[in-house]
């Protein structure tokens, strides 16, 4: 059996168990997390992601988005590598970035987010990682906000405004003032002002 088929079979077993549990589902009680994790890791390390076809990519993506409990079943020392291998598919890397919220160890989450911020080839992923870092109170947010703002790129300026809002930065008002005369930024400026006003009630 190909590794992708083995993993898909393990995922089907998990889905079947979920259906059998009814409304009171607690999937932390699933008895075969270790087998699912073993099948996943066997596929992950069987070949380079660049050599995968659609079945391998689908199986890995389905596993990593199956449940927070699945991610917790992966050995801690492998988590960073699992999330940051050189996957070719942009949408898959974005889904991994989002799923990184379910990593249990806060230090590992930050390492993964820093990888996506500094090292991923996609600016969209870089920017989303930056916003996630800001939401987590990363200490370098304001330093990198200035660097991103200086690029002059509108999408990056939007990212800076959102990140500083998430970070509750004391510098946000200065950036909002800088953005206030730019029609391309007017929508996000109004949205941030509205959000802040709603929090004052």
FIVO-273513 format. One line per field, with one value per residue: x, y, z of N, C-alpha, C in turn. Coordinates in nm, 4 decimals. Layout:
<pts>
n.px	[X	...] $
n.py	[Y	...] $
n.pz	[Z	...] $
ca.px	[X	...] $
ca.py	[Y	...] $
ca.pz	[Z	...] $
c.px	[X	...] $
c.py	[Y	...] $
c.pz	[Z	...] $
</pts>
This chain:
<pts>
n.px	[0.0845	0.0589	0.2097	0.0462	-0.2052	-0.2226	-0.2302	-0.4662	-0.6493	-0.6258	-0.7246	-0.9880	-1.0789	-1.0703	-1.2617	-1.4879	-1.5082	-1.5634	-1.8204	-1.9603	-1.9837	-2.1781	-2.3564	-2.2234	-1.9395	-1.6047	-1.3122	-1.0639	-1.0674	-1.0356	-0.9107	-0.6927	-0.4959	-0.2154	-0.1556	-0.2553	-0.0886	0.1592	0.1211	0.0947	0.3486	0.5105	0.4403	0.5082	0.7860	0.8654	0.9335	1.0497	0.8559	0.8407	0.8310	0.5855	0.2621	-0.0822	-0.2352	-0.0675	-0.0294	-0.2949	-0.3570	-0.1779	-0.2567	-0.5245	-0.4840	-0.3456	-0.5352	-0.7339	-0.7860	-0.7230	-0.6280	-0.4976	-0.2680	-0.1482	-0.0721	0.1560	0.5045	0.6711	0.9299	0.9274	0.7433	0.8010	0.9458	0.7556	0.5636	0.7053	0.8314	0.9475	0.6919	0.5273	0.2823	0.0996	-0.1505	-0.1702	0.0445	-0.0482	-0.2718	-0.1418	-0.0093	-0.2298	-0.3284	-0.1264	-0.1961	-0.2987	-0.0923	0.0524	0.2712	0.3851	0.6271	0.7099	0.5053	0.5628	0.8137	0.7403	0.5680	0.7513	0.9147	0.7360	0.6953	0.9521	1.0784	0.9146	0.8283	0.6083	0.4519	0.1975	0.1643	0.3759	0.2783	0.0383	0.1384	0.2799	0.0722	-0.0417	0.1680	0.1702	-0.0765	-0.0149	0.1480	0.4176	0.7461	0.8877	0.7201	0.6620	0.9054	0.9361	0.7052	0.7567	0.9555	0.8129	0.6213	0.7735	0.8242	0.6330	0.4347	0.0918	-0.0628	0.1048	0.1124	-0.1503	-0.1372	0.0396	-0.1168	-0.3288	-0.1837	-0.0659	-0.2973	-0.3945	-0.1882	-0.2251	-0.0849	0.0955	0.1813	-0.0047	-0.1882	-0.0270	0.0378	-0.2154	-0.2777	-0.0885	-0.1921	-0.4350	-0.4806	-0.4633	-0.6380	-0.6518	-0.6237	-0.8315	-1.0615	-0.9732	-0.8706	-1.1020	-1.2339	-1.0700	-1.0885	-1.3619	-1.3696	-1.2146	-1.3744	-1.5972	-1.4994	-1.4773	-1.7209] $
n.py	[-0.1199	0.2176	0.4991	0.7259	0.6143	0.4564	0.6545	0.7887	0.5849	0.5592	0.8094	0.7857	0.5937	0.7448	0.9427	0.7809	0.6957	0.9423	0.9960	0.7961	0.8826	1.0684	1.3624	1.4408	1.4770	1.4146	1.4392	1.3983	1.1605	0.9700	0.6552	0.5948	0.7837	0.7689	0.5789	0.7083	0.9317	0.8040	0.6994	0.9363	1.0599	0.8707	0.9005	1.1704	1.1755	1.0088	1.0968	1.3909	1.6925	1.8237	1.6199	1.5100	1.3977	1.4773	1.2959	1.2558	1.5170	1.5870	1.3976	1.4644	1.7271	1.6888	1.5470	1.7293	1.9213	1.7948	1.7807	1.9501	1.7799	1.5895	1.7261	1.7611	1.5035	1.4618	1.4166	1.6485	1.7388	1.7267	1.8993	2.1659	2.1126	1.9663	2.1645	2.3460	2.2396	2.2402	2.2927	2.2923	2.3950	2.6879	2.7507	2.5441	2.5947	2.8312	2.7335	2.5796	2.7761	2.9008	2.6830	2.6595	2.7855	2.5935	2.4562	2.3315	2.4171	2.7308	2.8554	2.7100	2.7720	3.0440	3.0211	2.8891	3.0806	3.2893	3.1745	3.1639	3.4346	3.5470	3.3765	3.2553	3.2470	3.3828	3.6934	3.7390	3.5373	3.6037	3.8492	3.7754	3.6115	3.8000	3.9566	3.7624	3.7204	3.9714	3.9654	3.7895	3.9340	3.9758	4.0923	4.2422	4.3711	4.6501	4.7443	4.6029	4.6836	4.9453	4.9032	4.7603	4.9500	5.1432	5.0336	5.1241	4.9882	4.9293	4.7101	4.6132	4.8268	4.8180	4.5779	4.6529	4.8419	4.6799	4.4944	4.6564	4.7405	4.4960	4.4516	4.6488	4.8889	5.1777	5.3357	5.3319	5.5434	5.7348	5.6095	5.5787	5.8424	5.9024	5.7445	5.8540	6.0341	5.8874	5.7514	5.4823	5.3553	5.4270	5.2778	5.0769	5.2350	5.3604	5.1328	5.0447	5.2632	5.2445	4.9982	5.0499	5.2447	5.0929	4.9332	5.1062	5.1338] $
n.pz	[0.0000	-0.0904	0.0773	0.0896	0.0562	0.2805	0.4790	0.4075	0.4540	0.7316	0.8014	0.7119	0.8910	1.1247	1.0625	1.0435	1.3082	1.4303	1.3270	1.4520	1.7095	1.7557	1.8720	2.1050	2.0802	2.1603	2.0496	2.1555	2.2760	2.0841	1.9999	1.8370	1.7733	1.7705	1.5726	1.3490	1.3451	1.3020	1.0429	0.9035	0.9429	0.8205	0.5524	0.5181	0.5418	0.3429	0.0933	-0.0828	-0.0532	-0.3007	-0.4792	-0.4557	-0.5617	-0.6400	-0.4680	-0.2413	-0.1436	-0.0835	0.1143	0.3239	0.3769	0.4553	0.6898	0.8569	0.8957	1.0256	1.3053	1.6127	1.8033	1.6544	1.5676	1.8140	1.8593	1.7187	1.7573	1.9685	1.8994	1.6265	1.5268	1.4312	1.1963	1.0509	0.9962	0.8453	0.6237	0.2798	0.1199	-0.1907	-0.2683	-0.2533	-0.1305	0.0481	0.2203	0.3300	0.4662	0.6548	0.7986	0.9210	1.0680	1.2519	1.4826	1.6427	1.7549	2.0473	2.2080	2.2962	2.2300	2.0071	1.8301	1.7838	1.6581	1.4226	1.3079	1.2715	1.0809	0.8606	0.8292	0.7782	0.5909	0.3960	0.0487	-0.0388	-0.0282	0.0678	0.2573	0.4272	0.5254	0.6536	0.8519	0.9967	1.1016	1.2676	1.4465	1.5651	1.6949	1.8914	2.0508	1.9828	2.0345	1.8463	1.6734	1.6264	1.5310	1.2862	1.1643	1.0901	0.8964	0.7012	0.6339	0.5100	0.2630	0.0940	-0.0329	-0.0859	0.0088	0.2031	0.3781	0.4661	0.6043	0.8085	0.9490	1.0402	1.1926	1.3923	1.5140	1.6168	1.7939	1.9722	1.9657	2.0729	1.8744	1.6766	1.6226	1.4987	1.2577	1.1511	1.1043	0.9085	0.7099	0.6577	0.4488	0.2234	-0.0314	-0.0961	0.1405	0.2954	0.3618	0.5391	0.7405	0.8372	0.9282	1.1385	1.3122	1.3712	1.4985	1.7260	1.8460	1.9092	2.1093	2.3136	2.4270] $
ca.px	[0.0000	0.1321	0.1999	-0.0697	-0.3246	-0.2227	-0.2753	-0.6075	-0.7247	-0.6276	-0.8153	-1.1244	-1.1124	-1.0983	-1.3907	-1.5917	-1.5221	-1.6326	-1.9627	-2.0222	-1.9895	-2.2961	-2.3427	-2.1339	-1.8087	-1.4803	-1.2202	-0.9432	-1.0846	-1.0109	-0.8078	-0.5879	-0.4175	-0.0754	-0.1483	-0.2745	0.0345	0.2638	0.0944	0.1234	0.4931	0.5677	0.4244	0.5784	0.9295	0.8923	0.9910	1.0442	0.7275	0.8459	0.8065	0.4506	0.1514	-0.2052	-0.2781	0.0158	-0.0609	-0.4289	-0.3545	-0.1095	-0.3406	-0.6403	-0.4406	-0.3091	-0.6542	-0.8363	-0.8196	-0.6140	-0.5733	-0.4017	-0.1428	-0.0871	-0.0200	0.2865	0.6105	0.7041	1.0544	0.9063	0.6383	0.8527	0.9798	0.6304	0.4942	0.7883	0.8947	0.9289	0.5739	0.5188	0.1491	0.0818	-0.2701	-0.1414	0.1280	-0.1356	-0.3529	-0.0522	0.0087	-0.3503	-0.3359	-0.0221	-0.2595	-0.3327	0.0276	0.0374	0.3839	0.3848	0.7560	0.7108	0.4163	0.6349	0.9166	0.6720	0.5231	0.8687	0.9549	0.6468	0.7135	1.0834	1.1376	0.8284	0.8435	0.4843	0.4293	0.0680	0.1897	0.4577	0.1949	-0.0556	0.2187	0.3105	-0.0481	-0.0569	0.2700	0.1232	-0.1852	0.0451	0.2300	0.5598	0.8139	0.9492	0.6147	0.6738	1.0269	0.9112	0.5980	0.8213	1.0230	0.7115	0.5571	0.8666	0.8239	0.5393	0.3344	-0.0373	-0.1047	0.1900	0.0653	-0.2712	-0.0910	0.0954	-0.2260	-0.3987	-0.0947	-0.0545	-0.4263	-0.3936	-0.0849	-0.2658	0.0368	0.0841	0.2170	-0.1102	-0.2457	0.0647	0.0232	-0.3484	-0.2693	-0.0154	-0.2768	-0.5661	-0.4953	-0.4439	-0.7693	-0.6420	-0.6225	-0.9412	-1.1547	-0.9167	-0.8599	-1.2354	-1.2663	-0.9956	-1.1511	-1.4907	-1.3406	-1.1707	-1.4898	-1.6861	-1.4374	-1.4891	-1.8542] $
ca.py	[0.0000	0.3429	0.5716	0.8148	0.5307	0.4175	0.7694	0.8122	0.4807	0.5981	0.9240	0.7351	0.5298	0.8534	1.0022	0.6854	0.7021	1.0678	0.9804	0.7035	0.9435	1.1526	1.5055	1.4636	1.4351	1.4594	1.3559	1.3645	1.0217	0.8786	0.5631	0.5601	0.8986	0.7322	0.5126	0.8115	1.0101	0.7223	0.6941	1.0693	1.0824	0.7805	0.9660	1.2990	1.1560	0.9070	1.1658	1.5376	1.7485	1.8599	1.4983	1.4606	1.4219	1.5212	1.2101	1.2798	1.6500	1.5828	1.3200	1.5422	1.8418	1.6394	1.5082	1.8453	2.0013	1.7052	1.8085	1.9966	1.6637	1.5227	1.8007	1.7327	1.3663	1.4627	1.4426	1.7907	1.7712	1.7251	1.9934	2.2755	2.0589	1.9310	2.2842	2.4356	2.1744	2.3222	2.2529	2.3741	2.4518	2.8107	2.7442	2.4507	2.6646	2.9249	2.6573	2.5419	2.8971	2.9172	2.5711	2.6706	2.8302	2.4760	2.3977	2.3483	2.4876	2.8697	2.8844	2.6492	2.8538	3.1642	2.9811	2.8607	3.2086	3.3634	3.1128	3.2091	3.5782	3.5820	3.2849	3.2089	3.3266	3.4551	3.8109	3.7239	3.4559	3.6876	3.9509	3.7129	3.5679	3.9201	3.9884	3.6620	3.7519	4.0901	3.9227	3.7160	4.0248	3.9632	4.2141	4.3161	4.4154	4.7908	4.7571	4.5554	4.7653	5.0603	4.8553	4.7265	5.0745	5.2150	4.9760	5.2010	4.8988	4.9506	4.5912	4.6037	4.9301	4.7631	4.4785	4.7260	4.8996	4.5717	4.4363	4.7491	4.7356	4.3719	4.4650	4.7609	4.9693	5.3213	5.4031	5.3159	5.6730	5.7999	5.5444	5.6114	5.9788	5.8930	5.6774	5.9191	6.1062	5.7935	5.6920	5.3359	5.3045	5.4889	5.1771	5.0101	5.3364	5.3742	5.0087	5.0434	5.3634	5.1904	4.8915	5.1118	5.3099	4.9891	4.8818	5.2075	5.1251] $
ca.pz	[0.0000	-0.0921	0.2035	0.0856	0.0755	0.4225	0.5567	0.3788	0.5247	0.8726	0.8130	0.6986	1.0193	1.2191	1.0258	1.0822	1.4549	1.4616	1.2955	1.5474	1.8427	1.7706	1.9022	2.2197	2.0323	2.2222	1.9724	2.2310	2.3173	1.9729	2.0516	1.7407	1.7295	1.7453	1.4424	1.2475	1.3428	1.2397	0.8991	0.8527	0.9410	0.7205	0.4224	0.5163	0.5255	0.2402	-0.0224	-0.0710	-0.0975	-0.4430	-0.5578	-0.4300	-0.6517	-0.5742	-0.3555	-0.1233	-0.0914	-0.0252	0.2380	0.4275	0.4117	0.5302	0.8247	0.9379	0.9244	1.0801	1.4446	1.6993	1.8735	1.5672	1.5756	1.9446	1.8592	1.6525	1.8557	1.9797	1.8310	1.4816	1.4884	1.3490	1.0642	0.9835	0.9505	0.7633	0.5104	0.1582	0.0437	-0.3123	-0.2880	-0.1754	-0.0467	0.1564	0.3179	0.4012	0.5618	0.7650	0.8802	1.0021	1.1620	1.3543	1.6064	1.7221	1.8165	2.1919	2.2674	2.2502	2.1677	1.8741	1.7471	1.7426	1.5610	1.2958	1.2527	1.2252	0.9539	0.7541	0.8113	0.7233	0.4930	0.2884	-0.0732	-0.0658	0.0562	0.1352	0.3754	0.5168	0.5885	0.7463	0.9663	1.0751	1.1785	1.3732	1.5470	1.6377	1.7831	2.0025	2.1303	1.9482	2.0793	1.7354	1.5816	1.5882	1.4502	1.1508	1.1074	1.0251	0.7751	0.6019	0.5901	0.4219	0.1283	0.0141	-0.0912	-0.0206	0.0837	0.3223	0.4704	0.5276	0.7018	0.9229	1.0266	1.1090	1.2933	1.5049	1.5832	1.6951	1.8971	2.0576	1.9686	2.0987	1.7495	1.5766	1.5838	1.4039	1.1271	1.1006	1.0519	0.7822	0.6114	0.6472	0.3225	0.1128	-0.0602	-0.0999	0.2775	0.3699	0.4139	0.6568	0.8461	0.8969	0.9987	1.2648	1.3999	1.4161	1.5939	1.8513	1.9079	1.9657	2.2329	2.4203	2.4889] $
c.px	[0.0880	0.1091	0.0781	-0.1987	-0.3367	-0.2748	-0.4232	-0.6963	-0.7363	-0.7216	-0.9611	-1.1696	-1.1480	-1.2341	-1.5065	-1.6157	-1.5963	-1.7829	-2.0340	-2.0442	-2.1115	-2.2611	-2.2415	-1.9914	-1.6961	-1.3697	-1.0845	-0.9479	-1.0616	-0.8938	-0.6893	-0.5103	-0.2751	-0.0600	-0.1641	-0.1492	0.1473	0.2459	0.1272	0.2738	0.5617	0.5565	0.5097	0.7268	0.9648	0.9569	0.9797	0.9086	0.7252	0.8184	0.6643	0.3583	0.0307	-0.2465	-0.1990	-0.0181	-0.1967	-0.4291	-0.2904	-0.1957	-0.4615	-0.6024	-0.4168	-0.4278	-0.7648	-0.8814	-0.6982	-0.5487	-0.4777	-0.2668	-0.0713	-0.0307	0.1158	0.3940	0.6563	0.8291	1.0408	0.8111	0.6904	0.8825	0.8543	0.5647	0.5756	0.8647	0.8638	0.8135	0.5567	0.3876	0.1258	-0.0381	-0.2494	-0.0549	0.0450	-0.2211	-0.2685	-0.0285	-0.1103	-0.3597	-0.2309	-0.0771	-0.2890	-0.2116	0.0259	0.1472	0.3959	0.5158	0.7648	0.6204	0.4918	0.7426	0.8552	0.6276	0.6401	0.9214	0.8678	0.6621	0.8433	1.1209	1.0454	0.8387	0.7197	0.4684	0.2968	0.0834	0.2743	0.3695	0.0979	0.0180	0.2518	0.1903	-0.0685	0.0460	0.2270	0.0133	-0.1323	0.1393	0.3786	0.6306	0.8699	0.8470	0.6375	0.7975	1.0003	0.7953	0.6572	0.8882	0.9221	0.6438	0.6451	0.8731	0.7315	0.4286	0.2026	-0.0791	-0.0226	0.1519	-0.0627	-0.2346	-0.0383	-0.0169	-0.3008	-0.3125	-0.0833	-0.1847	-0.4342	-0.3002	-0.1225	-0.1484	0.0078	0.1194	0.1046	-0.1657	-0.1578	0.0495	-0.1149	-0.3500	-0.1961	-0.1037	-0.4024	-0.5881	-0.4756	-0.5767	-0.7663	-0.6472	-0.7442	-1.0352	-1.0994	-0.8995	-0.9945	-1.2709	-1.1959	-1.0535	-1.2829	-1.4700	-1.2981	-1.2855	-1.5815	-1.6311	-1.4480	-1.6237	-1.8532] $
c.py	[0.1249	0.4171	0.6640	0.7363	0.4872	0.5327	0.7967	0.7093	0.5143	0.7157	0.8810	0.6656	0.6354	0.9169	0.9111	0.6869	0.8289	1.0551	0.8922	0.7656	1.0322	1.2946	1.5334	1.4207	1.4976	1.3805	1.3372	1.2185	0.9218	0.7877	0.5398	0.6807	0.8585	0.6639	0.6130	0.8961	0.9334	0.7159	0.8280	1.0920	0.9927	0.8403	1.0914	1.2813	1.0497	0.9684	1.3160	1.5885	1.7859	1.7409	1.4453	1.4884	1.4662	1.4307	1.2360	1.4151	1.6504	1.5098	1.3979	1.6601	1.7985	1.6030	1.6309	1.9357	1.9185	1.7478	1.8637	1.8791	1.5845	1.5930	1.7721	1.5905	1.3560	1.4919	1.5886	1.8269	1.7746	1.8341	2.1030	2.2272	2.0251	2.0543	2.3669	2.3648	2.2532	2.2726	2.3483	2.4502	2.5706	2.8014	2.6491	2.5176	2.7657	2.8509	2.6114	2.6605	2.9158	2.8067	2.5799	2.7228	2.7136	2.4026	2.4302	2.4350	2.6287	2.9069	2.8286	2.7258	2.9755	3.1313	2.9559	2.9910	3.2914	3.3061	3.1651	3.3587	3.6101	3.5012	3.2397	3.3036	3.4099	3.5740	3.8018	3.6427	3.5332	3.7827	3.8897	3.6638	3.6856	3.9612	3.8901	3.6850	3.8716	4.0524	3.8503	3.8035	4.0154	4.0965	4.2990	4.3732	4.5584	4.8164	4.7163	4.6294	4.8836	5.0186	4.8246	4.8523	5.1462	5.1557	5.0546	5.1184	4.9097	4.8296	4.5751	4.7113	4.8849	4.6617	4.5460	4.7814	4.7923	4.5132	4.5269	4.7570	4.6117	4.3842	4.5698	4.8565	5.1159	5.4019	5.4000	5.4499	5.7452	5.7403	5.5712	5.7519	5.9802	5.8365	5.7549	5.9902	6.0170	5.7252	5.5393	5.2734	5.3506	5.3862	5.1139	5.1087	5.3526	5.2496	5.0029	5.1444	5.3103	5.0814	4.9487	5.1791	5.2067	4.9344	4.9819	5.2008	5.0263] $
c.pz	[0.0000	0.0391	0.2050	0.1085	0.2207	0.5091	0.5319	0.4479	0.6729	0.8958	0.8004	0.8269	1.1236	1.1898	1.0645	1.2316	1.4944	1.4391	1.3971	1.6843	1.8643	1.8103	2.0127	2.1866	2.1147	2.1551	2.0387	2.2767	2.2048	2.0083	1.9585	1.6879	1.6936	1.6101	1.3287	1.2330	1.2745	1.0881	0.8334	0.8383	0.8389	0.5809	0.4139	0.4867	0.4218	0.1166	0.0002	-0.1183	-0.2457	-0.5336	-0.5397	-0.5470	-0.5715	-0.4578	-0.2274	-0.0601	-0.0225	0.1083	0.3520	0.4717	0.4937	0.6732	0.9117	0.9694	0.9893	1.2193	1.5170	1.7707	1.7864	1.5748	1.7067	1.9515	1.7902	1.7570	1.8518	1.8997	1.6787	1.4334	1.3954	1.2079	0.9844	0.9221	0.8511	0.6527	0.3830	0.0702	-0.0752	-0.3238	-0.1943	-0.0816	0.0699	0.2622	0.3971	0.5036	0.6796	0.8576	0.9729	1.1075	1.2721	1.4858	1.6998	1.7784	1.9649	2.2525	2.2103	2.1807	2.0271	1.7795	1.6953	1.6400	1.4237	1.2300	1.2007	1.0946	0.8401	0.7279	0.7380	0.5986	0.3810	0.1690	-0.1064	0.0283	0.1303	0.2628	0.4756	0.5968	0.6895	0.8712	1.0571	1.1602	1.2932	1.4843	1.6309	1.7367	1.9063	2.0857	2.1044	1.9705	1.9651	1.6373	1.5351	1.5027	1.3052	1.0848	1.0319	0.8944	0.6653	0.5474	0.4877	0.2816	0.0357	-0.0482	-0.0138	0.0625	0.2105	0.4240	0.5403	0.6355	0.8270	1.0105	1.1054	1.2210	1.4155	1.5836	1.6710	1.8161	2.0021	2.0770	1.9974	1.9742	1.6461	1.5302	1.4817	1.2643	1.0673	1.0414	0.9176	0.6712	0.5775	0.5138	0.2003	0.0834	-0.0632	0.0391	0.3576	0.4322	0.5416	0.7718	0.9163	0.9790	1.1336	1.3625	1.4563	1.5199	1.7284	1.9225	1.9728	2.0959	2.3478	2.4908	2.6027] $
</pts>
